[in-house]
Amino acid sequence: MSLITGLTATAPDLASSSITIQAGLLDWTTDTASSLQTVLRVVAITVAILFVVYKAVNSKFAIGTIIVSALAAGVFIWIVYNVTALRDTVGEDLPGSAPVSQQVDLT
């Protein structure tokens, strides 16, 4: 009987370790998503700059093409950095957006 008691005393608590693993997984996912967002923003800026350079070289440095491509790149970067604000603005402007749900207590 003491063998069973000793095994249960030294056995890990699977419920608490499962919660710890889940919390660790959520923290890791949040940190990774935050880091990925930063990396993708840097990539977006790099792509925008390369786009302007490509258009400038392709048009033999025509000033009009450089200005238009720079404006397009600026709009692209603005959208990348303000995607949540843009989503909220579009959501407010669209007709028939989903109404806010309300909970009614019937007791």
N, C-alpha and C positions, 0 to 999 in steps of 0.2 A: 504494500500500500504506500510505503514511503517513496517508492520509485515513481509512482503516478503523481504523487504530490510534488515531488522534485521536478518532474517534467513540466507540469503545469505552471510551476513557479518560475521556471526558466524559459518557458515558451514566449515568443514575442506576441504582443497584442496586435493582431492583424487589422483590427478596425482603426486604431490610431495610426498605424503605419500607412494604411491606405489613404487616410486623410492627409498625412504629411506628404506623401507622394503626389497626391492631387494638387495640394497647395504649391508644392515645388514645381510641378508641371505648369500650373497657371502663371507663376512668377516667371518661369523661363520663357513661356510663350509671350507674355507681356513685354519682357525685356527684348526678346528677339524681334517682335513686331516693331517696337520703338526704334531699335537699331536699323531694321530694314527700311523703315520709313525715312530715316536720315540718309541712308545710302541711296535710296531711290530718288530723293530730292537732289542729291549731288549728281547723280547720273542724269537727271532731267536737265539740270543746268548745263552740264557738259554737252549733252545732245543739242541743246538750244544754241550754244556757242558754236559748236561744229556746224550746225545748220546755217548760221549766219555766215561763217567763213566759207562754207561750200558754195552758198548762193553768190557771195561776193566774187569768188574766184571764177565761178561758172559764168557770171555775167560780165567778166573782165572789169570788175570794180566799178560798175555803174552805181551811182549814188542812190538812185531811186530804188533799185533792187535791194541795196543794203538797208535802206530805211524801212522798206516794207517787210523784209525778212527779220529785221531787228524788232519791229513791232509785233510780228507774229510770234517770235521767240519770247518776247516779253509777256504776251497774253498767255502763252503756254506755261511759262514759269509762274505767273500769277495764279493760274488755275491749279497748278500742282500744289502751291503753298496754301491756297484758300479753298480747297475742295469741299470742306465741310460748310464754310460760309456760303459757297455757291449752291450746295445742295439745299441748305435751309432757305435761301432766297428763291430758288426754283420751286421748292415745295410750297412756299407761301403764295407764290404767284399763280400756280396751276389751279384751275377751277376744279371743284369736286375732290379736293384733297380729303384724306381720311379724317373724320371727326375725332375729337378727343373723347376717349371712352371714360365713363364715370361709373363708379361703383356705388350701388344703392344698397344700404343695409335694410333688410326687410324684417328685422326682429323688433 
